[in-house]
Amino acid sequence: MNERAWKPNVTVAALVLRDGKFLLVEEETEEGIRLNQPAGHLEYGETLVEAVIRECREETGYDFCPQSLVGIYRRPKDQGTLTYLRFAFAGEVVGHDPERPLDTGILGARWMTPEALRAAPERWRSPMVQECALDYLAGRRVPLTLLR
């Protein structure tokens, strides 16, 4: 592989804790049905904040208001030829459209306690699901003004 041509896949994720439960999505994957934060790829021309708002709406029907950055996570996949760079945002949901059609492969939004999430590692889309949740619970936050 030409190292100069390599580029990570940039993704975003929304972390919402309401009434002691995380907002998650249950989705169909090549590995079966998995749990993930509302998450997806950054699209051409949009900011990271715009991307996480869009992804949360498309995958859950909830309107996400990001308030801070929890962390930036790097996860290699497929023997290192594919790498995801995830920007995870903390925020709150400020609206919901239960009639909104969800993205293909999304079975629905699920609310889950941190304990239930921790107890189900076989259902995580990737280890980043738990890593982001633990950092959120630890209070890790960086102001959105960091992003330019």
C-alpha positions in Angstrom: 0.0 0.0 0.0 1.2 3.5 -0.8 1.5 5.1 2.6 1.0 8.6 1.2 -2.3 7.6 -0.3 -3.6 6.1 3.0 -6.4 8.1 4.7 -8.5 7.2 7.7 -12.3 7.0 7.5 -13.6 9.8 9.6 -16.7 9.1 11.7 -18.7 10.8 14.3 -20.8 9.5 17.3 -23.4 11.0 19.6 -23.3 10.3 23.3 -26.5 11.1 25.1 -27.3 10.0 28.7 -30.9 10.6 29.7 -32.6 9.3 32.9 -29.6 7.1 33.5 -29.6 5.5 30.0 -27.5 5.9 26.9 -29.1 6.5 23.5 -27.9 3.7 21.2 -28.9 2.2 17.9 -29.5 -1.4 17.2 -28.3 -2.1 13.7 -27.7 -5.0 11.2 -24.0 -5.5 10.4 -22.0 -8.2 8.6 -21.4 -9.7 12.1 -25.1 -9.7 13.0 -27.2 -7.3 15.0 -25.1 -4.9 17.1 -25.3 -1.9 19.3 -23.6 1.4 18.6 -23.9 5.0 19.5 -25.7 7.0 16.8 -22.7 7.3 14.4 -21.6 7.5 10.9 -19.3 8.9 8.3 -18.4 12.6 7.8 -19.7 13.6 4.4 -18.0 15.9 1.9 -18.5 19.6 2.8 -19.9 19.2 6.3 -18.4 20.0 9.6 -17.9 17.4 12.3 -20.7 19.0 14.4 -23.1 19.0 11.3 -22.2 15.4 10.7 -23.1 14.2 14.2 -26.4 16.1 14.2 -27.3 14.6 10.9 -26.2 11.0 11.8 -28.2 11.1 15.1 -31.3 12.3 13.3 -31.0 9.7 10.5 -30.4 6.8 12.8 -32.7 7.6 15.7 -35.2 10.3 14.7 -33.8 12.4 17.7 -32.5 15.9 17.2 -29.0 16.0 18.9 -27.5 19.2 20.3 -23.8 18.6 20.7 -22.3 20.4 23.8 -18.7 19.1 23.9 -16.2 16.6 22.4 -15.6 13.5 24.5 -12.7 12.2 22.6 -11.1 11.2 19.3 -10.6 7.4 18.9 -8.5 5.5 16.4 -9.5 1.9 15.5 -7.7 -0.1 12.9 -9.7 -2.8 11.1 -8.9 -5.5 8.5 -5.2 -6.0 9.4 -4.6 -2.3 9.5 -5.6 -1.4 5.9 -8.8 0.2 7.1 -8.7 2.7 10.0 -11.6 4.6 11.6 -11.0 7.9 13.3 -14.1 8.6 15.5 -15.0 12.0 17.0 -17.4 11.4 19.8 -19.6 14.2 21.0 -21.6 14.6 24.3 -24.9 16.4 24.1 -28.6 16.1 24.6 -31.6 15.4 22.5 -33.9 18.3 22.0 -36.6 16.8 19.9 -37.9 13.6 18.4 -39.8 12.6 15.3 -41.0 9.0 15.9 -42.4 8.8 12.3 -39.1 9.6 10.6 -37.8 6.7 8.5 -34.4 5.5 9.8 -31.3 4.7 7.8 -31.2 1.3 6.1 -30.0 -1.3 8.5 -31.0 0.5 11.6 -33.6 -1.5 13.6 -34.3 1.3 16.0 -33.2 3.5 18.8 -32.6 1.8 22.2 -32.1 3.3 25.6 -29.7 1.3 27.8 -28.1 1.7 31.2 -24.3 1.8 31.4 -24.4 -1.4 33.3 -26.5 -3.2 30.7 -24.2 -1.9 27.9 -21.1 -3.0 29.8 -22.6 -6.5 30.3 -23.1 -7.0 26.6 -19.7 -6.8 24.9 -20.8 -9.4 22.3 -23.4 -6.9 21.0 -21.0 -3.9 20.6 -20.4 -2.8 17.0 -16.8 -2.3 18.1 -14.9 -1.8 21.4 -15.2 2.0 20.7 -18.8 1.8 21.9 -17.7 1.0 25.4 -14.6 3.2 25.3 -16.7 6.3 24.4 -19.3 5.4 27.0 -16.6 5.1 29.7 -14.9 8.3 28.8 -18.3 10.0 28.8 -19.1 8.7 32.3 -15.6 9.7 33.5 -16.5 13.3 32.6 -14.1 13.7 29.7 -15.1 16.9 27.8 -13.4 19.3 25.5 -15.1 22.5 24.3 -16.5 22.5 20.8 -14.4 25.6 20.2 -11.4 23.3 19.8 -12.8 22.3 16.4 -12.0 24.7 13.5 
